[in-house]
Amino acid sequence: MAFLYNIGDWFNLGHHNAYRKIELYSMDFPDDINLEQMKVYASPFGGPFAVMKDPNLLRKTGSTVKPVIFIFASSGNLISKINWNSGVLLTMGWSDSEELLCIQENGIVLIYGLFGEFQHKFSMGQEATDTQIIDAKIYPSTQGTGIAVMTTQFRIFIANSYKDPKVRLLPEIPKSMLDPSSWAILIEDRKTTCLIAREQELFRVKQDENICSAVIFSIDSDYKAIRFISVSFNARHVALYTNTGFLWMGTSDLRTKYCEFNTGRMELPKQIEWIMDSDDPLKAEALIITYNSFLLIVGTNGESNIYPYNDAAIFLVPEMDGVRVLTNGYHEFIQKVPKSVSNIFGISISEPSSFLFESHRKFVERSHQSDEYLCLIMDKIEVAVEECIKAAGYEFDTETQKSLISAAHFGKGFINAHNPDEYIRTCKILRVLNSIRSDDIGIPLTINQFLHLTPAVLIDRLVFRKHYGLAIQISKHLNLSESRIMEHWAYHKIMYDKNDTEIIQKIAEKFANALNLGLSFCTIAKKAEEIGKTKLAIELLELEPNQSLKVPLLLKLGENRKALIAATQSGDSDLIYMVLMQLKDTTPLSKFQMIIREFPLAQNLYKKYCLLNNVTALKDIYLQEDDFLAQAEMSLDEALDSNVKLDSSLLEISSNYKKAHKELEAELTDDHRKLMKQQKAYEEKYSRLFYGLSLHDTVKELLVIGDIKLAEKVRTEHKMTDKHFWYLRIRILGSNFQWEELEKFSKSKKSPVSYEPFVEVCLKARNVNEAKKYIIKCREDKRILWFNRAGLYEESAKLAFELRDTQSLFHIHNLVSATNDQNLASKIENLIATMSSKK
């Protein structure tokens, strides 16, 4: 019903099974490029393709010239070229990260970047090198991109990831005089499987299995050999082409046959590729066979169609939702027409989306028919809008996109509370797709391919092609991070620009908001260091605001002083220690000590390290700095730990304290040295241990011995306080039960510690009578307490009565009641009553 936009290249393979051919680019190759004489190896997902002279033609002409590999974008723009100077090149292919894999006859795989720069190489095993290989396949695996090679002995070796090539041997097929006629690789149950045809026989060999199994499949046509095996993009469908021109189509396990088709041609086709369904990526209902100057498209229902070309060179590039066709003049895309597109532009269609599209077209023409079409679909307007949005995503022509999006915009105005998310999302994606499909960029992605790759992968591919400006614009448009783009741009500048000053200026300008963008100058500096631009790396590190990030690289560059500055500014002790240890190992000791003196935090941490690990080094630092206080304290700690050398060290310690103007500490040190000298004399005199005792313990020992005069002398010389001495004397007398001496001592002069300590030692020895002598000498407010503690409740009660302390009387009464002394309790009650009556 809709206005027919772009169905001129549509064709049907049965009912509701329409396909279309879309022109992507007009190709304009250089004069020396003629695809008829070339081998073409193209990357999927709108990727680049590599071209080189057909080795068979070179061999026929007897040429010994090394081939030149040309790498083109899908639009035909030359990206780079590689002058091949290695061994005999057997085949090529592309990895999932768009690296060119070149496989030689000796089993060596060489990997090149998009711009022809050599990356690295690896071998497919010693046997492959020794026996040579006759064919190779590059295939998508569960681990990325895999490589399979067949040797001259028809043994197959695989490596499921070219990035981590672990070469494995697949089971061998039974021995025979006949050679394999065709083979193909596919993935089944996440394992690599190989189908090998040998004339009429078909074998299946699988990774991690030890046996080869013969495959029995149903075929009605007569044939003598299987000449071609084609596996679909998703490895779910297989086509077999026989020597009689018959085509067998079915599932990859060969248990289900779709159809058999007689091509009517006996020559071997150039390529056979499946056309995957645009709406359902698991389905494939047709495939393309290329012959000289035409394409034969065959459906799984047996229907077919022919596309003639004026060009004998036709190359197919399988995609996840169609097949690209590359010729000398054009680059095209064949796909099954998506249902949403067919519902709008198909002939004799009466779908809601078709009416909505037509209604909008009439509305633009200001025709009253717009309302008539709209009235027919008002109950299905949401479905119509969704289908127009979806169809727009499948289109390559921008005018068709605009018409479909405008129709959807027109229709959603008639929907209450319409959710515009899908509309906005599709518009954003189309803007991105149109920008990368341009001739300058040459990445003809479909919307399905874009969603499968993800925007992040697309941006990476633009970055690798050095389309930095477009990558940044797309990142902003899709609200993605720009950091990786900026970093890659900086890497490119560092590697290819010669003027370091200009590089610094440009990078500093672009990285002005480095923190907000999540960028780090350290990663750029590391790249500069890797390629030998040390000076540039150091200058870049000067721009890094995060001190902790740049320290390891500064150390690697030998800039230890700058690393120490950065580490101390960061305040991270681990970083400082890391710098100090490297600086210590690479710098003379005197210079090292001079350097760290400028950084107090680093020096203090180093001192702490030396205290735990290298005391001698710490002493050297204190000596060099004339830090007498630290020297004294360190010597004192060592002397105390050893104890044997304490007295001989005290003189030096005292001297250092004096030099540090610590007079009090020096005086105390001298006193202790004098005390230790006396202790040696006491040991000789009394044959008891005195050496190393404190002043307190020394006086205590003298009192225990009974040499009071000497104890008095020592305490006077060493300025022990009266209180301290009296406490010691009282406790010694009490512990020795010398009550008479204790009483004499109490009367020798007024006690500086009061009389409570006397009471305490008496009670400790349970001598209440002696205690009573001293309780009466205590302060009045303390006597009741001590009477109670001594159990002298009657005396305590009398004193409380005299002091008119009713509360204490009640407390004493409670204590007496616990002893069951009724007489005393009655007396106390009478005292309480008497006091109460006087009130």
FISEZA-251453 format. One line per 8 residues: number of its first residue (from 0); for each residue x, y, z of C-alpha. Coordinates in steps of 0.25 Angstrom, whole numbers, plus 5000, padded with zeros to 4 digits. Example, Ala and Ser with C-alpha at 12.3 -4.5 7.8 and 13.67 -1.06 7.14 Angstrom:
0) 5049:4982:5031 ~ 5055:4996:5029
This chain:
0) 5000:5000:5000 ~ 5012:5009:5003 ~ 5019:5018:4993 ~ 5030:5009:4987 ~ 5043:5014:4991 ~ 5054:5004:4989 ~ 5049:4990:4984 ~ 5056:4991:4970
8) 5066:4981:4975 ~ 5056:4972:4982 ~ 5054:4957:4978 ~ 5046:4946:4984 ~ 5050:4932:4987 ~ 5036:4927:4990 ~ 5024:4933:4997 ~ 5028:4943:5008
16) 5043:4940:5006 ~ 5048:4953:4999 ~ 5063:4957:4998 ~ 5069:4970:4994 ~ 5082:4975:4989 ~ 5087:4989:4994 ~ 5098:4997:4988 ~ 5108:5001:4999
24) 5119:5007:4991 ~ 5124:5010:4977 ~ 5138:5005:4977 ~ 5149:5012:4970 ~ 5162:5004:4972 ~ 5176:5008:4967 ~ 5179:5005:4953 ~ 5189:4994:4957
32) 5177:4987:4965 ~ 5169:4977:4957 ~ 5161:4967:4966 ~ 5161:4957:4954 ~ 5175:4955:4957 ~ 5175:4956:4972 ~ 5171:4948:4984 ~ 5162:4956:4994
40) 5161:4953:5009 ~ 5151:4962:5016 ~ 5147:4964:5030 ~ 5133:4963:5035 ~ 5125:4974:5042 ~ 5128:4984:5031 ~ 5143:4982:5033 ~ 5154:4984:5023
48) 5159:4975:5013 ~ 5173:4971:5008 ~ 5176:4969:4994 ~ 5189:4962:4987 ~ 5192:4956:4974 ~ 5187:4942:4972 ~ 5199:4933:4975 ~ 5194:4923:4965
56) 5195:4933:4954 ~ 5209:4937:4959 ~ 5214:4922:4958 ~ 5208:4921:4944 ~ 5216:4933:4939 ~ 5228:4928:4947 ~ 5229:4941:4954 ~ 5238:4941:4967
64) 5234:4955:4971 ~ 5229:4956:4985 ~ 5215:4959:4986 ~ 5209:4973:4991 ~ 5198:4972:5001 ~ 5188:4984:5000 ~ 5178:4987:5011 ~ 5166:4995:5007
72) 5154:5000:5015 ~ 5140:4995:5011 ~ 5138:5008:5003 ~ 5151:5005:4995 ~ 5160:5015:5001 ~ 5174:5010:5002 ~ 5178:5008:5017 ~ 5192:5002:5016
80) 5201:4993:5008 ~ 5211:4982:5012 ~ 5223:4978:5004 ~ 5223:4963:5007 ~ 5238:4959:5010 ~ 5235:4946:5017 ~ 5233:4932:5013 ~ 5223:4926:5003
88) 5209:4932:5007 ~ 5198:4922:5007 ~ 5186:4929:5011 ~ 5181:4941:5020 ~ 5169:4945:5029 ~ 5165:4955:5039 ~ 5164:4953:5054 ~ 5152:4958:5063
96) 5161:4970:5066 ~ 5163:4974:5051 ~ 5178:4969:5051 ~ 5183:4962:5038 ~ 5187:4948:5040 ~ 5196:4943:5029 ~ 5199:4928:5029 ~ 5211:4922:5022
104) 5214:4909:5016 ~ 5223:4906:5027 ~ 5213:4907:5038 ~ 5217:4921:5042 ~ 5206:4931:5045 ~ 5210:4946:5044 ~ 5201:4956:5050 ~ 5200:4970:5044
112) 5192:4983:5049 ~ 5182:4990:5040 ~ 5193:5000:5036 ~ 5203:4989:5032 ~ 5211:4989:5044 ~ 5217:4975:5048 ~ 5212:4971:5062 ~ 5218:4957:5065
120) 5218:4943:5059 ~ 5216:4928:5064 ~ 5217:4914:5059 ~ 5206:4904:5057 ~ 5216:4893:5062 ~ 5228:4886:5058 ~ 5221:4876:5050 ~ 5214:4887:5042
128) 5228:4893:5039 ~ 5235:4880:5035 ~ 5224:4874:5026 ~ 5218:4888:5021 ~ 5203:4891:5020 ~ 5194:4891:5008 ~ 5182:4899:5013 ~ 5178:4907:5025
136) 5165:4912:5031 ~ 5163:4924:5040 ~ 5150:4923:5048 ~ 5143:4930:5060 ~ 5144:4921:5072 ~ 5139:4922:5087 ~ 5153:4928:5090 ~ 5153:4939:5079
144) 5159:4935:5066 ~ 5165:4922:5063 ~ 5174:4916:5052 ~ 5173:4902:5046 ~ 5184:4896:5037 ~ 5184:4883:5029 ~ 5198:4878:5026 ~ 5203:4870:5014
152) 5200:4857:5022 ~ 5186:4862:5024 ~ 5187:4864:5039 ~ 5180:4876:5044 ~ 5185:4885:5055 ~ 5177:4895:5062 ~ 5179:4907:5071 ~ 5166:4913:5076
160) 5172:4926:5080 ~ 5183:4933:5072 ~ 5186:4942:5084 ~ 5189:4930:5092 ~ 5193:4919:5082 ~ 5192:4905:5088 ~ 5193:4896:5076 ~ 5185:4883:5077
168) 5185:4871:5067 ~ 5171:4867:5063 ~ 5168:4852:5061 ~ 5173:4846:5048 ~ 5163:4841:5037 ~ 5165:4827:5032 ~ 5177:4824:5023 ~ 5174:4824:5008
176) 5180:4826:4994 ~ 5170:4837:4992 ~ 5173:4851:4997 ~ 5162:4860:5004 ~ 5154:4868:4994 ~ 5149:4878:5003 ~ 5148:4882:5018 ~ 5142:4892:5027
184) 5143:4897:5042 ~ 5131:4899:5051 ~ 5128:4901:5066 ~ 5119:4890:5072 ~ 5116:4890:5087 ~ 5127:4901:5089 ~ 5138:4891:5083 ~ 5145:4892:5070
192) 5140:4882:5059 ~ 5145:4879:5046 ~ 5137:4873:5034 ~ 5146:4866:5024 ~ 5141:4861:5010 ~ 5149:4850:5003 ~ 5142:4848:4990 ~ 5128:4842:4994
200) 5132:4840:5009 ~ 5130:4850:5019 ~ 5137:4850:5033 ~ 5135:4858:5046 ~ 5147:4860:5055 ~ 5145:4868:5068 ~ 5154:4874:5078 ~ 5157:4866:5091
208) 5152:4853:5084 ~ 5161:4842:5080 ~ 5153:4836:5069 ~ 5149:4840:5055 ~ 5134:4838:5052 ~ 5128:4835:5038 ~ 5116:4844:5035 ~ 5104:4838:5028
216) 5094:4848:5022 ~ 5082:4847:5013 ~ 5085:4850:4999 ~ 5077:4846:4987 ~ 5086:4851:4976 ~ 5097:4843:4969 ~ 5111:4848:4972 ~ 5125:4844:4973
224) 5131:4854:4981 ~ 5128:4866:4991 ~ 5136:4877:4985 ~ 5132:4889:4994 ~ 5127:4890:5009 ~ 5121:4903:5013 ~ 5117:4906:5028 ~ 5108:4917:5032
232) 5112:4929:5040 ~ 5106:4924:5052 ~ 5111:4909:5049 ~ 5097:4904:5050 ~ 5095:4901:5035 ~ 5104:4894:5025 ~ 5104:4893:5010 ~ 5111:4882:5002
240) 5114:4884:4987 ~ 5116:4871:4979 ~ 5124:4869:4966 ~ 5111:4867:4958 ~ 5107:4881:4962 ~ 5097:4877:4972 ~ 5095:4885:4985 ~ 5091:4879:4998
248) 5086:4888:5009 ~ 5083:4884:5024 ~ 5087:4886:5038 ~ 5101:4886:5043 ~ 5100:4872:5049 ~ 5095:4867:5035 ~ 5083:4860:5041 ~ 5073:4869:5035
256) 5072:4872:5020 ~ 5066:4885:5015 ~ 5067:4882:5001 ~ 5075:4877:4989 ~ 5077:4887:4977 ~ 5083:4884:4964 ~ 5091:4896:4959 ~ 5092:4890:4945
264) 5107:4894:4945 ~ 5119:4885:4946 ~ 5130:4895:4949 ~ 5134:4897:4964 ~ 5128:4910:4969 ~ 5137:4921:4975 ~ 5130:4923:4988 ~ 5117:4918:4995
272) 5112:4926:5006 ~ 5099:4926:5015 ~ 5090:4938:5016 ~ 5087:4939:5030 ~ 5073:4944:5034 ~ 5072:4959:5038 ~ 5061:4957:5048 ~ 5066:4944:5054
280) 5081:4942:5054 ~ 5079:4927:5056 ~ 5072:4925:5043 ~ 5077:4924:5029 ~ 5068:4921:5018 ~ 5077:4924:5006 ~ 5091:4924:5001 ~ 5099:4930:4990
288) 5108:4923:4980 ~ 5118:4931:4972 ~ 5122:4927:4958 ~ 5129:4935:4947 ~ 5121:4948:4945 ~ 5108:4944:4952 ~ 5102:4940:4966 ~ 5093:4928:4968
296) 5084:4930:4980 ~ 5077:4917:4985 ~ 5067:4916:4996 ~ 5065:4905:5005 ~ 5051:4903:4999 ~ 5058:4900:4985 ~ 5055:4913:4979 ~ 5066:4921:4972
304) 5070:4934:4966 ~ 5082:4939:4957 ~ 5089:4952:4958 ~ 5097:4955:4946 ~ 5110:4963:4947 ~ 5118:4970:4936 ~ 5130:4966:4945 ~ 5137:4952:4946
312) 5143:4956:4959 ~ 5132:4954:4970 ~ 5136:4952:4985 ~ 5126:4949:4996 ~ 5128:4953:5011 ~ 5118:4946:5020 ~ 5112:4954:5031 ~ 5103:4951:5043
320) 5091:4957:5035 ~ 5094:4956:5021 ~ 5105:4955:5011 ~ 5114:4966:5005 ~ 5118:4965:4990 ~ 5131:4971:4985 ~ 5134:4974:4971 ~ 5143:4983:4963
328) 5132:4993:4962 ~ 5123:4992:4974 ~ 5122:4987:4988 ~ 5108:4982:4991 ~ 5100:4976:5002 ~ 5090:4964:5000 ~ 5080:4961:5011 ~ 5067:4955:5014
336) 5057:4967:5015 ~ 5054:4969:5029 ~ 5039:4967:5033 ~ 5037:4981:5037 ~ 5042:4987:5024 ~ 5034:4977:5016 ~ 5021:4980:5024 ~ 5023:4995:5019
344) 5029:4994:5005 ~ 5024:4981:5000 ~ 5014:4980:4989 ~ 5000:4977:4992 ~ 5002:4980:5007 ~ 4991:4984:5017 ~ 4999:4985:5030 ~ 4997:4996:5040
352) 5011:5001:5038 ~ 5009:5002:5023 ~ 4996:5010:5025 ~ 5003:5019:5035 ~ 5015:5022:5025 ~ 5005:5025:5014 ~ 4997:5034:5024 ~ 5009:5042:5027
360) 5012:5043:5012 ~ 4998:5049:5009 ~ 4999:5058:5021 ~ 5012:5064:5015 ~ 5005:5066:5002 ~ 4993:5072:5010 ~ 4983:5062:5005 ~ 4971:5059:5013
368) 4974:5044:5010 ~ 4984:5044:5021 ~ 4972:5044:5031 ~ 4965:5033:5024 ~ 4978:5024:5025 ~ 4980:5028:5039 ~ 4966:5024:5043 ~ 4968:5010:5038
376) 4979:5007:5048 ~ 4976:5015:5061 ~ 4974:5003:5069 ~ 4988:4998:5064 ~ 4995:5011:5064 ~ 5006:5007:5074 ~ 5009:4994:5066 ~ 5010:5003:5053
384) 5019:5013:5060 ~ 5029:5002:5066 ~ 5030:4995:5052 ~ 5033:5009:5045 ~ 5044:5011:5056 ~ 5050:4997:5054 ~ 5049:4998:5039 ~ 5057:5011:5039
392) 5068:5004:5046 ~ 5070:4994:5035 ~ 5071:5004:5024 ~ 5084:5009:5018 ~ 5078:5020:5010 ~ 5077:5033:5018 ~ 5065:5038:5011 ~ 5057:5025:5014
400) 5062:5026:5029 ~ 5056:5040:5030 ~ 5043:5036:5024 ~ 5041:5025:5033 ~ 5045:5033:5045 ~ 5036:5044:5041 ~ 5025:5034:5040 ~ 5027:5029:5053
408) 5028:5043:5059 ~ 5015:5046:5053 ~ 5008:5033:5058 ~ 5013:5035:5072 ~ 5006:5048:5073 ~ 4993:5040:5073 ~ 4997:5031:5085 ~ 4994:5035:5099
416) 5007:5034:5109 ~ 5016:5028:5098 ~ 5029:5024:5103 ~ 5039:5030:5093 ~ 5052:5022:5098 ~ 5052:5013:5086 ~ 5050:5025:5076 ~ 5061:5033:5083
424) 5070:5021:5083 ~ 5068:5017:5068 ~ 5071:5032:5064 ~ 5084:5032:5072 ~ 5088:5019:5066 ~ 5085:5023:5052 ~ 5093:5036:5053 ~ 5105:5028:5057
432) 5103:5017:5046 ~ 5101:5028:5036 ~ 5114:5035:5040 ~ 5122:5022:5040 ~ 5116:5017:5026 ~ 5122:5030:5019 ~ 5132:5028:5008 ~ 5143:5034:5017
440) 5141:5024:5028 ~ 5136:5012:5021 ~ 5130:5003:5032 ~ 5116:4999:5026 ~ 5110:4993:5039 ~ 5096:4989:5040 ~ 5088:4992:5052 ~ 5089:4977:5056
448) 5104:4977:5055 ~ 5105:4990:5062 ~ 5097:4984:5074 ~ 5105:4971:5074 ~ 5119:4978:5074 ~ 5114:4989:5084 ~ 5117:5003:5083 ~ 5130:5002:5091
456) 5136:4992:5081 ~ 5132:5001:5069 ~ 5139:5013:5076 ~ 5151:5004:5078 ~ 5151:5001:5063 ~ 5150:5016:5059 ~ 5162:5019:5069 ~ 5170:5008:5062
464) 5167:5014:5049 ~ 5171:5028:5055 ~ 5158:5034:5053 ~ 5159:5041:5067 ~ 5150:5053:5064 ~ 5138:5044:5060 ~ 5141:5034:5071 ~ 5140:5046:5081
472) 5127:5051:5075 ~ 5121:5037:5076 ~ 5125:5035:5090 ~ 5119:5049:5094 ~ 5107:5045:5086 ~ 5105:5032:5093 ~ 5110:5037:5107 ~ 5122:5028:5107
480) 5136:5031:5113 ~ 5146:5038:5104 ~ 5158:5034:5112 ~ 5163:5022:5103 ~ 5161:5030:5091 ~ 5170:5042:5096 ~ 5180:5032:5101 ~ 5181:5025:5088
488) 5183:5039:5081 ~ 5194:5042:5091 ~ 5201:5029:5088 ~ 5200:5032:5073 ~ 5206:5046:5075 ~ 5217:5040:5084 ~ 5221:5029:5073 ~ 5220:5037:5061
496) 5223:5052:5064 ~ 5237:5056:5065 ~ 5237:5069:5073 ~ 5236:5066:5088 ~ 5232:5080:5091 ~ 5220:5081:5082 ~ 5216:5067:5087 ~ 5216:5072:5102
504) 5208:5085:5098 ~ 5198:5077:5090 ~ 5196:5066:5100 ~ 5195:5076:5112 ~ 5185:5084:5104 ~ 5176:5072:5101 ~ 5178:5066:5115 ~ 5174:5079:5122
512) 5162:5072:5129 ~ 5170:5059:5131 ~ 5164:5056:5144 ~ 5149:5058:5140 ~ 5152:5050:5127 ~ 5158:5039:5135 ~ 5172:5041:5128 ~ 5186:5039:5134
520) 5199:5045:5129 ~ 5206:5033:5135 ~ 5200:5023:5124 ~ 5204:5032:5113 ~ 5218:5034:5120 ~ 5219:5019:5121 ~ 5217:5017:5106 ~ 5228:5028:5103
528) 5237:5020:5112 ~ 5234:5007:5104 ~ 5239:5013:5091 ~ 5251:5019:5097 ~ 5247:5034:5099 ~ 5252:5035:5113 ~ 5253:5050:5114 ~ 5238:5052:5108
536) 5233:5041:5118 ~ 5240:5050:5130 ~ 5233:5062:5125 ~ 5220:5056:5123 ~ 5221:5051:5138 ~ 5223:5065:5142 ~ 5209:5068:5138 ~ 5203:5056:5146
544) 5195:5062:5158 ~ 5194:5048:5165 ~ 5207:5047:5172 ~ 5206:5032:5175 ~ 5204:5028:5161 ~ 5216:5034:5156 ~ 5226:5029:5166 ~ 5228:5015:5160
552) 5231:5020:5146 ~ 5240:5031:5152 ~ 5248:5020:5159 ~ 5249:5011:5146 ~ 5254:5023:5138 ~ 5265:5025:5149 ~ 5259:5039:5154 ~ 5261:5035:5168
560) 5261:5049:5174 ~ 5248:5053:5166 ~ 5242:5040:5171 ~ 5245:5043:5185 ~ 5239:5057:5184 ~ 5226:5051:5178 ~ 5226:5040:5189 ~ 5227:5050:5200
568) 5217:5059:5194 ~ 5207:5047:5193 ~ 5209:5044:5208 ~ 5208:5029:5205 ~ 5219:5022:5214 ~ 5219:5010:5206 ~ 5223:5018:5193 ~ 5234:5026:5201
576) 5240:5013:5206 ~ 5240:5007:5192 ~ 5247:5020:5187 ~ 5257:5019:5199 ~ 5261:5005:5197 ~ 5264:5007:5182 ~ 5271:5020:5185 ~ 5279:5013:5196
584) 5283:5002:5187 ~ 5287:5011:5175 ~ 5294:5023:5182 ~ 5307:5024:5190 ~ 5303:5024:5205 ~ 5308:5038:5208 ~ 5301:5044:5196 ~ 5288:5036:5200
592) 5289:5042:5214 ~ 5291:5056:5209 ~ 5279:5054:5200 ~ 5269:5049:5210 ~ 5273:5060:5220 ~ 5265:5070:5210 ~ 5252:5061:5213 ~ 5249:5061:5228
600) 5237:5051:5226 ~ 5246:5041:5217 ~ 5257:5043:5227 ~ 5249:5039:5239 ~ 5243:5027:5232 ~ 5257:5023:5228 ~ 5261:5024:5243 ~ 5250:5016:5247
608) 5254:5005:5237 ~ 5268:5005:5242 ~ 5263:5004:5256 ~ 5257:4991:5253 ~ 5267:4986:5242 ~ 5280:4993:5243 ~ 5284:5000:5256 ~ 5298:5003:5252
616) 5293:5011:5240 ~ 5284:5019:5250 ~ 5296:5022:5258 ~ 5303:5027:5246 ~ 5292:5037:5243 ~ 5291:5042:5258 ~ 5306:5044:5257 ~ 5306:5051:5244
624) 5295:5061:5249 ~ 5301:5063:5263 ~ 5288:5059:5269 ~ 5293:5057:5283 ~ 5279:5055:5289 ~ 5276:5043:5279 ~ 5290:5037:5282 ~ 5288:5038:5297
632) 5274:5031:5296 ~ 5279:5021:5287 ~ 5291:5017:5295 ~ 5282:5017:5307 ~ 5273:5007:5301 ~ 5284:4998:5296 ~ 5291:4999:5310 ~ 5277:4995:5317
640) 5275:4984:5308 ~ 5289:4978:5310 ~ 5290:4983:5325 ~ 5304:4978:5326 ~ 5310:4990:5319 ~ 5301:5000:5326 ~ 5310:5006:5336 ~ 5321:5008:5325
648) 5311:5014:5316 ~ 5305:5024:5326 ~ 5317:5033:5325 ~ 5316:5035:5310 ~ 5300:5036:5311 ~ 5302:5047:5321 ~ 5312:5054:5312 ~ 5302:5054:5301
656) 5291:5059:5309 ~ 5299:5071:5314 ~ 5303:5074:5299 ~ 5288:5073:5296 ~ 5285:5083:5307 ~ 5277:5073:5315 ~ 5282:5076:5329 ~ 5272:5068:5337
664) 5274:5056:5329 ~ 5289:5057:5330 ~ 5288:5059:5345 ~ 5279:5047:5346 ~ 5289:5039:5338 ~ 5301:5043:5347 ~ 5293:5039:5359 ~ 5290:5026:5354
672) 5304:5023:5350 ~ 5308:5027:5364 ~ 5297:5018:5370 ~ 5302:5006:5361 ~ 5316:5008:5366 ~ 5311:5008:5381 ~ 5303:4995:5377 ~ 5316:4988:5374
680) 5322:4992:5387 ~ 5309:4987:5394 ~ 5310:4974:5387 ~ 5324:4971:5392 ~ 5320:4975:5406 ~ 5307:4968:5408 ~ 5309:4957:5397 ~ 5295:4960:5392
688) 5290:4964:5378 ~ 5290:4980:5377 ~ 5295:4983:5364 ~ 5285:4988:5354 ~ 5274:4990:5365 ~ 5266:5003:5365 ~ 5268:5014:5376 ~ 5256:5009:5383
696) 5260:4994:5382 ~ 5274:4998:5387 ~ 5269:5005:5399 ~ 5259:4994:5402 ~ 5270:4983:5402 ~ 5278:4991:5412 ~ 5266:4993:5421 ~ 5263:4978:5420
704) 5278:4975:5424 ~ 5276:4985:5435 ~ 5287:4995:5431 ~ 5279:5007:5435 ~ 5290:5017:5434 ~ 5294:5013:5421 ~ 5280:5013:5416 ~ 5279:5027:5421
712) 5292:5031:5415 ~ 5288:5026:5401 ~ 5274:5032:5401 ~ 5280:5046:5405 ~ 5291:5045:5394 ~ 5281:5042:5384 ~ 5270:5051:5389 ~ 5260:5041:5392
720) 5248:5048:5398 ~ 5244:5046:5413 ~ 5230:5041:5409 ~ 5237:5030:5400 ~ 5247:5026:5411 ~ 5236:5026:5422 ~ 5227:5017:5414 ~ 5238:5008:5411
728) 5243:5007:5426 ~ 5229:5005:5431 ~ 5226:4993:5421 ~ 5239:4987:5424 ~ 5237:4988:5439 ~ 5223:4983:5438 ~ 5227:4971:5429 ~ 5238:4967:5439
736) 5228:4968:5451 ~ 5237:4978:5458 ~ 5226:4985:5466 ~ 5235:4992:5476 ~ 5244:4997:5465 ~ 5232:5002:5458 ~ 5227:5009:5470 ~ 5240:5016:5472
744) 5241:5020:5458 ~ 5227:5026:5459 ~ 5232:5034:5470 ~ 5245:5039:5464 ~ 5239:5051:5458 ~ 5225:5055:5452 ~ 5222:5045:5441 ~ 5222:5052:5427
752) 5212:5041:5423 ~ 5202:5042:5434 ~ 5199:5030:5443 ~ 5190:5022:5433 ~ 5202:5014:5427 ~ 5205:5009:5441 ~ 5191:5005:5443 ~ 5191:4998:5430
760) 5203:4989:5432 ~ 5198:4985:5446 ~ 5185:4981:5441 ~ 5192:4974:5429 ~ 5199:4966:5440 ~ 5186:4964:5448 ~ 5192:4972:5460 ~ 5180:4980:5464
768) 5186:4984:5477 ~ 5197:4991:5470 ~ 5188:4997:5460 ~ 5180:5003:5471 ~ 5192:5011:5476 ~ 5193:5018:5462 ~ 5178:5019:5460 ~ 5176:5029:5471
776) 5187:5037:5464 ~ 5180:5038:5451 ~ 5171:5050:5447 ~ 5158:5050:5453 ~ 5150:5048:5440 ~ 5159:5035:5437 ~ 5158:5029:5451 ~ 5144:5023:5450
784) 5148:5017:5437 ~ 5161:5010:5442 ~ 5153:5006:5455 ~ 5143:4999:5446 ~ 5154:4992:5438 ~ 5161:4987:5450 ~ 5148:4982:5456 ~ 5148:4991:5468
792) 5133:4994:5467 ~ 5131:4999:5481 ~ 5142:5009:5480 ~ 5137:5013:5467 ~ 5123:5015:5472 ~ 5128:5024:5484 ~ 5136:5033:5475 ~ 5124:5034:5465
800) 5115:5038:5478 ~ 5125:5048:5482 ~ 5126:5054:5468 ~ 5110:5053:5468 ~ 5111:5046:5455 ~ 5098:5039:5454 ~ 5100:5033:5440 ~ 5113:5026:5444
808) 5106:5020:5456 ~ 5095:5014:5447 ~ 5106:5008:5438 ~ 5114:5003:5450 ~ 5101:4997:5455 ~ 5099:4989:5442 ~ 5113:4984:5443 ~ 5111:4979:5457
816) 5098:4973:5454 ~ 5105:4964:5444 ~ 5114:4959:5455 ~ 5102:4955:5464 ~ 5108:4963:5476 ~ 5094:4966:5482 ~ 5100:4974:5494 ~ 5108:4983:5486
824) 5097:4985:5476 ~ 5088:4989:5488 ~ 5098:4999:5493 ~ 5099:5005:5479 ~ 5084:5006:5478 ~ 5084:5013:5492 ~ 5094:5023:5487 ~ 5086:5026:5474
832) 5073:5027:5483 ~ 5081:5037:5492 ~ 5086:5045:5481 ~ 5072:5046:5475 ~ 5065:5050:5488 ~ 5075:5062:5490 ~ 5071:5067:5476
